[in-house]
Amino acid sequence: MHALPQDHTGVRIARLRRERHLTQQGLADLSGVPYNTLTKIEQGKYAATPHAIACLARAMRVEVSTIIGQPYKAELRADELDVLIAPIREALDVYDLGVDPDISARPLRNLLEDSESLCAAVRAGEIKRAASDVAGLIEEATTAAHQHGSSDGWLILSSLYRTSYDVATKLGYADLAQLSLARLDWASQRAGSAVFGGAYQYFRALTYLREGKFRTGQRLVDLGLRTISQAEPSRERDVVTGQLHLGGSVMAGRAHNESQAMDHLAEADTIAARTGESPRVLWMAFGETNVRVHRVSVLAELDKYDKAVAAADNLLIPADWPKSRTSHHWAEVARAQMWTGKLDASFASLLKARKTAPQQAKYHPMVRETYASLEAAHRRLPDTFLSYGSWLASQV
């Protein structure tokens, strides 16, 4: 008996294909996804890779989110997260209305502390807390920024817009994530910050990465690198530059451009040797650990799953590393292990992803797809396997 709903990615692909009157061979030819791979994806035996999903979405002219099924509205409703989205939209909508006479904004130092606290909450995997608090803080910081008209005020507002982007991304609201980024750009321009300008292009590139539009995403990475080069030399500039290269490495990996991916990784590695571990600089978790984690990710994106698993086996994640990033790493490791036939190890990695950041793991498409593929493998797995699926699909 399936613990997850039957409407998994493979089922959705098959339904969309039939709606477009395409045979499996026809869709394989249009998308470039091998016929045997497509049939196994539709059956749920293979977890669709981000590269395959992007190719299939492009061939059928649909959004990636239509294929992966995000946001998971029933589960969000059960966890009382859906009701937090409307207030965030409303807070983002008052950006240009000036000072709200009904809001008494606290001093900037207090708002800075709260904005940093929300960044820390997201990195700790506390999505519900961040989603609950960010709307009210955006409204207060909007009034404060207009009152003071200072760079510090606009930077605080930029940080809060970045948190709303993080929340929207993790819960699967792509349109809200894009709106948050538009506001971040607006505020960072008023702050006159080339560093935040480069960071904006990085986050913007990631939206195209998730949508499978790798060429545009790579152009945005290049634009971000040009933007950040205009900032004064600083550790912050190095961190954003390094993170842009890491984003570019995954972008190139998903596009199956190995040489470009490795070039980006090499640049990031050089910068990380200079900055050291910098997890709290703009909360990007940049450093040597992140470079090694991205190497695992890139190898998996290049379909070199055996090498990705080997790289992960030799990687030690520091105990104080951001839980959200650690959980994402375990999700990627689980996918690579599943593709190499290491099913027990794959499920063990899914358990680590859940234990590290449960709120994030529950809404992570890669976690769900890997679980569904393990289930379809019909291998005897521990009793905890079905309970894991029940947790993913819990609606009560």
Secondary structure, 3 states (H helix, E strand, C coil): CCCCCCCCHHHHHHHHHHHCCCCHHHHHHHHCCCHHHHHHHHHCCCCCCHHHHHHHHHHHCCCHHHHHCCCCHHHHHHCCCHHHHHHHHHHHCCCCCCCCCCCCCCCHHHHHHHHHHHHHHHHCCCHHHHHHHHHHHHHHHHHHHHHHCCHHHHHHHHHHHHHHHHHHHHHCCHHHHHHHHHHHHHHHHHHCCHHHHHHHHHHHHHHHHHCCCHHHHHHHHHHHHHHHCCCCCCHHHHHHHHHHHHHHHHHHHHCCCHHHHHHHHHHHHHHHHHHCCECCCCCCCECHHHHHHHHHHHHHHCCCHHHHHHHHHCCCCCCCCCHHHHHHHHHHHHHHHHHCCCHHHHHHHHHHHHHHCHHHHHCCHHHHHHHHHHHHCCCCCCCHHHHHHHHHCCCC
